[in-house]
Amino acid sequence: MVLKKPISPSNLANCMEWLARSKREFVNSPTYFGPDRRFRKQAPPDGQPERRAEAIALTSTLDRAMSQDDIDSLFG
């Protein structure tokens, strides 16, 4: 989440309230234990391993990101 300066107290309070009320899964790995800081469930970049056990099961159903060549071809 990004807030643009100048930050109003009401916007900051709204964002903090949203973060406090949103339910996020916990990550338990050798280097981190705590709430999942990611807001979207998407596959990691090519060549990177999945960090969440439930994401491994979803990998086959997630659309992979477009390659740079695919993106370049859109702008022909």
C-alpha positions as a printed NumPy array, in Angstrom:
array([[  0.   ,   0.   ,   0.   ],
       [  1.303,   3.416,  -0.908],
       [  0.223,   6.736,   0.54 ],
       [  1.147,   9.922,  -1.236],
       [  2.477,  12.943,   0.652],
       [  1.082,  14.957,   2.316],
       [ -0.556,  12.185,   4.322],
       [ -3.749,  13.164,   6.067],
       [ -4.394,  11.619,   9.491],
       [ -7.739,  10.23 ,   8.3  ],
       [ -6.138,   8.439,   5.314],
       [ -3.423,   7.003,   7.519],
       [ -6.006,   5.843,  10.067],
       [ -8.121,   4.262,   7.306],
       [ -5.143,   2.336,   5.953],
       [ -4.079,   1.16 ,   9.391],
       [ -7.633,   0.048,  10.179],
       [ -7.845,  -1.849,   6.893],
       [ -4.545,  -3.616,   7.609],
       [ -5.654,  -4.501,  11.138],
       [ -8.99 ,  -5.913,   9.991],
       [ -7.841,  -7.771,   6.886],
       [ -7.238, -11.468,   7.419],
       [ -3.959, -12.675,   6.024],
       [ -2.44 , -16.112,   6.227],
       [  0.696, -16.693,   8.253],
       [  3.951, -17.757,   6.644],
       [  6.151, -20.191,   8.531],
       [  9.552, -20.62 ,   6.89 ],
       [ 13.116, -21.021,   8.174],
       [ 13.752, -17.28 ,   7.776],
       [ 10.351, -15.701,   8.523],
       [  7.277, -16.298,  10.643],
       [  4.439, -13.833,  10.514],
       [  1.595, -12.489,   8.412],
       [  1.877, -12.894,   4.679],
       [  2.784,  -9.433,   3.414],
       [  1.673, -10.2  ,  -0.119],
       [ -1.804,  -9.049,  -1.094],
       [ -2.158, -10.974,  -4.351],
       [ -1.859, -14.688,  -4.833],
       [  0.253, -14.996,  -7.915],
       [  3.095, -17.186,  -8.988],
       [  6.652, -16.017,  -8.274],
       [  8.959, -14.967, -11.118],
       [ 10.316, -17.765, -13.309],
       [ 13.03 , -19.755, -11.582],
       [ 11.979, -18.734,  -8.065],
       [ 10.57 , -21.378,  -5.688],
       [  7.159, -21.059,  -4.058],
       [  7.292, -20.04 ,  -0.38 ],
       [  3.785, -21.027,   0.689],
       [  2.681, -24.652,   0.793],
       [ -0.823, -23.808,  -0.457],
       [  0.629, -21.842,  -3.377],
       [  2.423, -24.937,  -4.644],
       [ -0.961, -26.584,  -5.202],
       [ -2.202, -23.473,  -7.044],
       [  0.766, -23.16 ,  -9.392],
       [ -0.849, -25.13 , -12.173],
       [ -3.945, -22.898, -12.142],
       [ -2.171, -19.546, -11.945],
       [ -1.392, -17.63 , -15.096],
       [  2.294, -16.995, -15.372],
       [  3.485, -13.478, -16.05 ],
       [  4.125, -12.551, -19.673],
       [  7.691, -12.713, -20.891],
       [  9.414,  -9.485, -21.907],
       [  9.251, -10.625, -25.563],
       [  5.463, -11.023, -25.283],
       [  5.154,  -7.546, -23.768],
       [  7.387,  -6.023, -26.458],
       [  5.287,  -7.654, -29.195],
       [  2.197,  -5.832, -27.903],
       [  3.847,  -2.476, -28.58 ],
       [  5.109,  -3.612, -32.002]])
